[in-house]
Amino acid sequence: MKVYGKNVFNELKNNVDRIKKVYLSSSFKDKEIMDFIVRNKISYVSLDKKAFDKMSDGRTQGIILEVEDFKYKNLKELDTSLKKVVILDHLEDPHNFGAIIRTCEAAGVKAIIIPKDRSVAVNATVVKTSTGALEYVDIFEVTNLRVAIDFLKDNGYFVYGAEADGKMYDEVDYSEKMALVIGSEGNGLSRIVREACDEIISIPMYGHVNSLNASVSFGVLIYGIKN
């Protein structure tokens, strides 16, 4: 997998073995990063602008890293003493996914569960958008969200799904151990996942717009929920 940007490189410095190779634009001038690459004997190559730009259509800041493919966790590895777990129900936008990972890290949430199929995966955009938070939040990939929810319930979690027609989130008494489910950008919660939730919660909307971006909704809820 190829990822890019100075922030991503600086986050990976603590796990340098994950970096297989570094590609640099001929205009790259960050002496601190260059010194680190040379000092740690990281394989690198400098490319002219045309060749470098062909490698990515993103904002690379002149540095692209070839790293090991992301390793998802198995649900059986989940620390069931965690108080909060996040479930993403077929999220599609990598920018939303990266922003949610970043918010999780800031809010102290250590675990996100995603489905294997019909869902955004951890890719270069997710890595860059999460700005290093991916190093501190575990991502669990499962084949069936309903089975994952049942597993959480068996381990004492109460499951809250975010949807427009639920109880206002600030009027709910929350369980000590909880899972928060965020639906996809276009369709919200899938029927099976919604039916598996213990309670549906909503964010009050006072303007003309009747929905929020998935990562914005998540930020409101994860910081607004008191338990």
HELIX and SHEET records of a PDB file:
HELIX    1   1 LYS A    6  LEU A   12  1                                   7    
HELIX    2   2 LYS A   13  ARG A   18  5                                   6    
HELIX    3   3 LYS A   31  ARG A   39  1                                   9    
HELIX    4   4 LYS A   49  ASP A   53  1                                   5    
HELIX    5   5 LEU A   75  GLU A   77  5                                   3    
HELIX    6   6 PRO A   94  ALA A  107  1                                  14    
HELIX    7   7 ALA A  124  THR A  129  1                                   6    
HELIX    8   8 ALA A  133  GLU A  135  5                                   3    
HELIX    9   9 LEU A  145  ASP A  154  1                                  10    
HELIX   10  10 TYR A  169  GLU A  171  5                                   3    
HELIX   11  11 ARG A  191  ALA A  196  1                                   6    
HELIX   12  12 ALA A  214  GLY A  224  1                                  11    
SHEET    1   A 4 LYS A   2  TYR A   4  0                                        
SHEET    2   A 4 ILE A  63  VAL A  67 -1                                        
SHEET    3   A 4 ILE A  19  SER A  25 -1                                        
SHEET    4   A 4 TYR A  44  LEU A  47  1                                        
SHEET    1   B 6 ASP A 138  VAL A 142  0                                        
SHEET    2   B 6 ALA A 111  PRO A 115  1                                        
SHEET    3   B 6 LYS A  84  LEU A  88  1                                        
SHEET    4   B 6 MET A 178  ILE A 182  1                                        
SHEET    5   B 6 PHE A 158  MET A 168  1                                        
SHEET    6   B 6 GLU A 199  SER A 202  1                                        
END                                                                             
